[in-house]
Amino acid sequence: MTEISYRAATARPTRSRRLRRMGSGALTAVSWAFAAVIVFPFLWMLVQALVPNELRFSVPPVVDPRAFTLDGFVSAIGGGELFVWLRNSTVVALASTAASLVLGAGAAYAIARYRSRLVVASSVFVLASQMIPPVVLMVPLYLIVTQMGLFDSLLAVIVGNVAFTLPVVTWMLAASFKAVPIELEEAAQVDGCTRLGTLVRITIPASLPGIASAAAFAFMWGWQEFLFSRIVIQSGEQWVGGIGIASFLGVYDVPWDTIMAATFIFTLPPVIFFLFAQRGFVDSVGGSVKG
């Protein structure tokens, strides 16, 4: 091999390594940029909770930690109502998520595995129901919960959240169930497993990432829902987070530090939920790959 050909052969891998490094660096920079865009609102919310009200509208904005104060957090937590709102929001979000997953699993399995006209028509109806604006359903749902004697209770809010999230959860679960090879279910049925047993023992464990995604959607809806809760809840003991935070707004005074502090505290549970859900995504996907 001549010296020129040797140099050309050795230059190609070096050039390809440089291109890979440049591509990796560009992807890393884009990832950090997206992370900054996502994290910035939370950081700014925290800053606004710590900035005194007299310096809030300063130009340029005050970001000096020496001027920060915890008065907003003290005011938000001081009365003790914040923990009641946290408890109520947690109960509503978890209960509505569990109900949506349980009720949606059966319908999703039917959509994924059956091809009868009734099932197809029902699936189209479920999909078409998402074209109706949620505000249009407020009055019918209000009449339903009132006739059921659930007015001014957390159960009324749970029923409303399930009505809003169930169609979306059903379609998300149906897409996950369709991805499960039907041969696994047929093998389980040959071994004597029933349809329900197949769903519980085979389909659901194999669809954990999709189920976790549906659970995250239902949890977020139940956690942040405000309008229907405001309609069916009156007593302060049943307030959820959105109603409680809105109660800080005054006619002539808006305590922005208290509102930002309470909002920041209410942001933490969904973040923690998603951190655990993300770990579940990784573990379930890794387990399926190993299997």
N, C-alpha and C positions, 0 to 999 in steps of 0.2 A: 504493500500500500504506500502510495506516494505521500509526501508531507502535506500536500494541498488537500487530498482526499481525506487524510486523517483529521486535519483541522475542520473540514466541513462536517465530518461525521461527529466530531466532539462538540461542534458549535450548535447542532440541532437540539440535542437534549438540554443544553444550557439555555437556549432561547425558549424552549417549551416550558422549562422550569420557571423562567422569568415571567412568561405569560400567565402561568398558573398562579404564581405569587401575586401578580398584579390583579388577576381576577378575584383571588381570595381577599386581597386587600380592599378591592372595590365593594365586594359583598359585605365585608365587615363594616365598612364605612356606612353603607346603606342601612344595615341592621341597626347600627348605633343611632343613625338619624331617625329611623322609625321609633326606636325605643325612647329617644328624647322627646319626640312628638307625643307619644303616649303618656310618658311619665310627667311631662311638664304641667298639665292641668292639676294633677294631684299635688305637686310641689307648690304651685301657685296658690292652691286652695289652703295649704298649710301656712304659707307666708301670709295670706290675707287673714287667717285666723289669729296670727301672732302680731300683726301690725295694729297699733292703737288707732281708734277711729279718727282722732284728730290728725293723723298723718296718712290716712288711707288714700286721699285724693291728691297727694303731693305730686308735683311734677319736677323732676323725674320720680318714679315710684321709690319708696323707701324699702330697701332690702338689707339694711344694716342690722345684724343680729343684736347689737347693743340696744336698739330701740324696741325689740320685741317684748311682748308681755303675754302672760297666760290668762289675762282677764276674760277672754272669750271662752276658753275652755272651762274656767271656773263658773262663769255665768251659765254655760250650757249644761254642766253637770250638777251645778249647785242644788237645784230644786229636786233632783231625783227622778223627774219625769222622763228623762232621756233613757234611763234603763228600762222603764216600762215600755216605751216605744220600741226599744231594741228587742225586748222580749216578744211583743206583739208582732213585729215584723218578722222575727225568726219563726214564730209559730205559723204565721200565714204563708211564708215562703216555703218552708219545709213541708207543710201539710199539702199545699197546692201542688208542689213538685211531686210528692209521693202519689197523690191521687191522679195526676195527669199521666204519670208513668204506668201505673197499674191499669187504668182504664184504657190508655192508648196502646198498651202492649197487645191486648187481644185483637183490637181493630187493626193494628198494624200487621199482625201475623196473618189475619184473614186477607188483607190487601196484598201481602207479599206472596201468599201461597195458593189462594183460590182465584179462579177465573170465571166465576159465574156472573150472570148479568146483574144480579142483586148486589154483589160485592163491587163490581165495576161502577154501578150507579151510585152506591154509597160512597165510594172513594172520590168520585167526581163531586158529589155533594159536599163532602168534607173539604175538598180543595176550593170549591166555589164559596164556601162560607168565609174564607179569608178575604174575599173581595168586599165584604161588608165592613164599613168603618166601625171600629169598636164603640164609638159614641152612639151609634144607632141602636146598639144592644143595651144601652144603659137603662132605658125605661122598661123594656120587657124583663130584664134581670131584676130591677127594683121591684116590680110587681110580683115576680116569682118568690124572691126572698121574703117579701112582706107577707104573702099568703102562707108561706111556710113557717112564719113566726120567727124568722131569723134576723129581723131588723135590729140594728145596733148590737151586732155580735161579730166576732171574728170569723165565725162559720159562714156568714153571709159574704164576707170578703173572699174567703177560700173558694166558695161556690162560683163567684164571679171570675176569679182568676183561672179556675179550671175551665170554665166556659171559653175564656179567651185563648188559653194555651193548648188545650186538648187537640184541636185540629193540626196545629203545627207539630206538636210532639208526635202525633200519630204518623204524619208523613215522614218525619225524621226517623222514627223507629222502623217504618216500613222499608225505607231505603237501606237501613242497616240489616234488616232481616233478609232482604233480597240478596245481599252480598254473601250470605252464609250458604255454602254449597248444600243443595238439597240432598245430596248423597249421604251426608252425615245424618240427616233426619231419617232418611229411609233405612239406614243401618240401625239406628236406634229403635225404629218401629219393628224391624225384623226381630230384634232382641226382646220384643214385648213391651216397649215403651208406648204409652198413649200419646195423643196429640198434645195434651197439656204437659205431660212429662217431657216430651220432646222440646216444647217451648222453654220449659224451666231449666232443663238439664243440658240442652245442646245449643239452642238458638240464642238465648239470652247471654250465657257466658261467652259465646263467640262474637257477640255484638256489643261488648262493653264500651268500646270507644264511642259508638253512636249513641248508646244509652246515656253515657256521661255528657255528651254534647246536648242531648235533649233535656237532661236534668239541669244543666247550666242555663239553658234558655228559660225553662220554666221557673227556676229559682230567681233569675234576674227579673223576670216579669213580676213575680210575686213580691219581690223586695222593693221595686221602684214604683209599683202601681199606685196612683194617687186619686184619679177622678172618681172611680167607682167606690173606693174607700171613703172618700169625702161625702158621697151621697148616702151611703147606708150606715155610716158611723156617726153618732152624735156625742156620746159620753166620752169624757177625756180618758177614762180608764181603758178604753178600747182603741185609742188612737194608734195608728202605725207611724212609721218614721216620717213619711212625706207630710202627713197632716201635722205632726208635732213640729217639724221644722218650719212649716208655713205659719204656725201660730206665733213665731217670734216676730213676724212682720207687724209693725205698728202703723197707726194712721199718720203720725207726724214724725216718727223716729224709726229707723231701720238699723238695728244692731248687727252690722255686717260681721263683726268679729265673732259674735255668738252664733250667727247663722253658718259661717264658714267652719267654725269649730265643730258644730253639731253635724254638718254635712260631711266633714272629714272623718268623724267617728263612724258615721253610718256607711262610709265607703269601705271601711276596713273589712267587715264580714264578707262581702262579695269577693274582695281580693283574696282573702284567706281561702274561701270556697274554691276559687279558680286555681289557686296554687295546689290544693289537694287534688282537684279534678285533673290538672295537668299531669301530676304525678301518676294518677290512675290511668290516664291516656298512655303514658310511656310504658308503665308496667304491663297493661293489658296488651298493647301492641307488641311489646317485647316477648310476652308469654306466648302470643299466637304465632310469632315468627319462630320461636324455639320449638313450639309444638309441631 
